[in-house]
Amino acid sequence: MNYKITTLVENCVYGRKLQAEHGLSLYIETPENRLLFDTGASDLFIRNARLLNIDLQKVDYLVLSHGHSDHTGGLRHFLELNAEATVVCKREVFFPKFKDERENGMKYTRSLDLSRFRFIDELTELVPGVFLFPSVDIIDPKDTHFERFWIQKEDGSRVPDTIVKRKQKKRDSSKKKRMAPQNHPLKLVYLVFPILIRTLNGVNFRGNTEVYVLIHGRVAF
């Protein structure tokens, strides 16, 4: 299986008349599908895609790693450009988010067509060979740096904006580990936050499965 990942937007840029911004957007090609991973902070990912001769109207799925504006700022621009792609994310992506008192969550949420969204809350094989982890356990609190980030929930309460709610109970060794299917034993693309690679010890990869690449992107909120 061949996979190709093209950076459309990132904090740095080198040549080709491309531009950079504080944000992230990746274009992923699999043998059968085209995916977009996050939309950066604006419509810049679309302009860069044109320079790279990438047709975003052919994208099948848009995966949103979390609801911060530097990863979802281009969402409405993508939905205007592509009328067919399904948006895959967690429901919490819509919660208002803040850094200190500055709002930094998804914008224009009330105007979104929710029929185009697919919400996930468990390990999901989105397309053959591409798996999404909507949440991961925090093994070591030092792996996080979200002390100044918080979420406003539907009841108005504020909670820390972290990867997942940290578990206080000891891990039950008798419980089975999460299993990643073995239907595609060659190369897999996993969308996870790189600093939490160690948490993959909670997933048991069967057969001769090989992890192909780990893509930056917070997968919970």
C-alpha positions as CSV (number, residue, x, y, z in Angstrom):
1,M,0.0,0.0,0.0
2,N,1.2,3.5,-0.8
3,Y,0.4,6.6,1.1
4,K,1.4,10.1,0.3
5,I,1.1,13.1,2.8
6,T,1.5,16.7,1.5
7,T,1.8,19.6,3.9
8,L,-0.6,22.4,2.8
9,V,-0.1,24.7,5.8
10,E,2.4,24.7,8.7
11,N,4.3,27.2,10.7
12,C,7.3,27.2,8.3
13,V,7.6,27.2,4.5
14,Y,10.4,26.7,2.0
15,G,10.1,27.8,-1.6
16,R,7.5,27.2,-4.3
17,K,5.8,30.5,-3.5
18,L,3.9,28.8,-0.7
19,Q,2.9,30.7,2.4
20,A,2.9,29.7,6.1
21,E,0.8,30.5,9.1
22,H,0.3,29.3,12.7
23,G,-1.8,26.3,12.0
24,L,-1.8,22.9,10.3
25,S,-3.4,21.2,7.3
26,L,-2.3,18.0,5.6
27,Y,-3.5,16.4,2.4
28,I,-3.4,12.6,2.6
29,E,-3.6,10.2,-0.4
30,T,-4.3,6.5,0.1
31,P,-4.7,3.9,-2.6
32,E,-8.5,4.4,-2.5
33,N,-9.3,7.8,-0.9
34,R,-8.2,11.4,-0.5
35,L,-8.3,12.9,3.0
36,L,-7.7,16.4,4.5
37,F,-6.3,16.6,8.0
38,D,-7.2,19.9,9.6
39,T,-7.7,23.2,7.8
40,G,-5.2,25.6,9.3
41,A,-6.3,29.0,10.6
42,S,-7.6,30.5,7.3
43,D,-8.2,29.7,3.6
44,L,-4.4,29.6,3.1
45,F,-4.4,25.8,2.8
46,I,-6.6,26.1,-0.3
47,R,-4.3,28.7,-1.9
48,N,-1.3,26.5,-1.2
49,A,-3.1,23.4,-2.6
50,R,-3.7,25.2,-5.9
51,L,0.0,26.0,-6.2
52,L,0.7,22.3,-5.6
53,N,-1.9,21.3,-8.2
54,I,-4.0,19.5,-5.5
55,D,-7.7,19.4,-6.2
56,L,-9.5,19.7,-2.8
57,Q,-12.8,19.1,-4.4
58,K,-11.8,15.5,-4.7
59,V,-11.3,15.0,-0.9
60,D,-13.5,12.3,0.6
61,Y,-13.0,13.1,4.3
62,L,-11.9,16.0,6.4
63,V,-10.6,14.9,9.8
64,L,-10.5,17.6,12.5
65,S,-8.0,16.7,15.2
66,H,-9.5,19.2,17.7
67,G,-11.4,22.4,17.9
68,H,-8.8,25.1,18.2
69,S,-8.9,27.9,15.6
70,D,-5.5,27.2,14.1
71,H,-6.7,23.8,13.1
72,T,-10.3,24.6,12.1
73,G,-10.1,28.2,10.9
74,G,-10.4,27.1,7.3
75,L,-13.4,24.8,7.8
76,R,-16.1,27.0,6.3
77,H,-13.9,27.7,3.3
78,F,-13.4,24.0,2.7
79,L,-17.1,23.3,3.0
80,E,-17.9,26.0,0.4
81,L,-15.3,24.5,-2.0
82,N,-16.1,20.8,-1.4
83,A,-19.8,20.0,-1.3
84,E,-19.5,16.2,-0.7
85,A,-16.7,15.4,1.8
86,T,-17.7,14.1,5.2
87,V,-16.2,15.9,8.3
88,V,-15.0,13.5,10.9
89,C,-14.4,14.6,14.5
90,K,-15.5,14.4,18.1
91,R,-18.7,16.3,19.2
92,E,-16.5,18.2,21.7
93,V,-14.9,20.0,18.8
94,F,-17.8,22.5,19.0
95,F,-17.3,23.5,22.6
96,P,-16.2,27.1,23.1
97,K,-12.4,27.1,23.9
98,F,-10.2,29.7,25.4
99,K,-6.6,30.4,26.2
100,D,-6.8,32.5,29.4
101,E,-9.6,34.8,28.5
102,R,-9.0,34.8,24.7
103,E,-11.4,32.7,22.7
104,N,-9.5,30.3,20.4
105,G,-12.1,27.7,19.4
106,M,-14.0,26.9,16.2
107,K,-15.9,29.8,14.6
108,Y,-19.2,30.0,12.8
109,T,-20.4,26.8,14.4
110,R,-24.1,27.7,14.2
111,S,-24.1,28.0,10.4
112,L,-22.6,24.5,9.9
113,D,-24.6,21.7,8.2
114,L,-24.3,18.9,10.7
115,S,-25.6,16.4,8.2
116,R,-22.0,16.5,6.8
117,F,-20.4,15.5,10.1
118,R,-19.6,12.1,11.4
119,F,-18.8,12.0,15.1
120,I,-16.6,9.3,16.6
121,D,-15.8,8.4,20.1
122,E,-13.8,5.2,19.7
123,L,-10.9,3.8,17.7
124,T,-12.1,3.9,14.1
125,E,-10.8,2.7,10.8
126,L,-12.0,5.6,8.6
127,V,-10.8,4.1,5.3
128,P,-8.7,1.0,4.7
129,G,-5.4,1.4,6.5
130,V,-6.2,4.7,8.2
131,F,-7.1,4.6,11.9
132,L,-8.3,7.5,14.1
133,F,-7.8,7.6,17.9
134,P,-10.4,10.0,19.3
135,S,-8.9,9.8,22.8
136,V,-5.8,8.6,24.5
137,D,-4.9,8.2,28.1
138,I,-2.5,10.6,29.7
139,I,0.3,8.3,31.0
140,D,2.5,11.1,32.3
141,P,1.1,14.6,33.1
142,K,4.5,16.1,31.9
143,D,3.4,15.2,28.4
144,T,0.8,18.0,28.4
145,H,1.2,21.8,28.4
146,F,-2.4,23.0,28.6
147,E,-2.6,24.7,31.9
148,R,-3.9,28.0,30.4
149,F,-6.4,26.3,28.1
150,W,-10.0,25.6,29.1
151,I,-13.4,24.7,27.6
152,Q,-16.8,26.1,28.3
153,K,-19.3,23.3,28.5
154,E,-23.0,23.4,27.6
155,D,-24.0,24.1,31.2
156,G,-21.7,27.1,31.3
157,S,-19.1,25.4,33.5
158,R,-15.4,25.6,32.7
159,V,-13.1,22.5,32.5
160,P,-9.4,22.2,31.6
161,D,-8.8,21.7,27.8
162,T,-6.7,18.6,28.0
163,I,-6.3,15.5,25.8
164,V,-8.6,13.4,27.9
165,K,-9.9,13.5,31.5
166,R,-7.0,12.1,33.5
167,K,-7.7,8.7,35.0
168,Q,-7.1,8.5,38.8
169,K,-7.7,4.8,39.1
170,K,-5.0,2.3,38.5
171,R,-5.1,0.5,35.2
172,D,-6.8,-2.9,35.4
173,S,-4.3,-5.4,34.0
174,S,-7.0,-7.9,33.5
175,K,-8.7,-5.8,30.8
176,K,-7.9,-6.5,27.2
177,K,-6.0,-4.0,25.3
178,R,-7.7,-2.2,22.4
179,M,-7.2,-4.1,19.2
180,A,-6.3,-2.6,15.8
181,P,-7.7,-4.7,13.0
182,Q,-5.3,-6.8,11.0
183,N,-7.1,-6.5,7.7
184,H,-4.3,-4.4,6.3
185,P,-1.0,-5.8,7.5
186,L,1.4,-3.6,5.4
187,K,1.3,0.1,6.2
188,L,-1.0,2.1,8.4
189,V,-1.4,5.8,9.0
190,Y,-2.2,6.7,12.5
191,L,-3.5,10.2,13.4
192,V,-2.2,10.9,16.9
193,F,-0.4,13.5,18.9
194,P,3.3,12.8,18.6
195,I,4.2,13.5,22.2
196,L,1.8,10.8,23.3
197,I,3.4,8.1,21.2
198,R,4.1,6.2,24.4
199,T,0.4,5.8,24.9
200,L,0.2,3.4,22.0
201,N,1.3,0.7,24.4
202,G,-2.4,0.6,25.2
203,V,-3.1,-0.7,21.6
204,N,-2.1,-4.2,20.6
205,F,-1.2,-4.4,16.9
206,R,-1.8,-7.9,15.6
207,G,-0.1,-9.7,12.8
208,N,2.8,-8.0,10.9
209,T,1.2,-4.6,11.1
210,E,3.6,-1.7,10.7
211,V,3.0,1.9,11.7
212,Y,3.7,4.0,8.7
213,V,3.6,7.6,10.1
214,L,2.4,9.5,13.1
215,I,0.7,12.7,12.2
216,H,0.7,15.8,14.5
217,G,-2.8,16.7,15.7
218,R,-4.5,16.6,19.1
219,V,-7.3,14.0,18.7
220,A,-9.6,14.6,21.7
221,F,-10.8,18.2,21.8
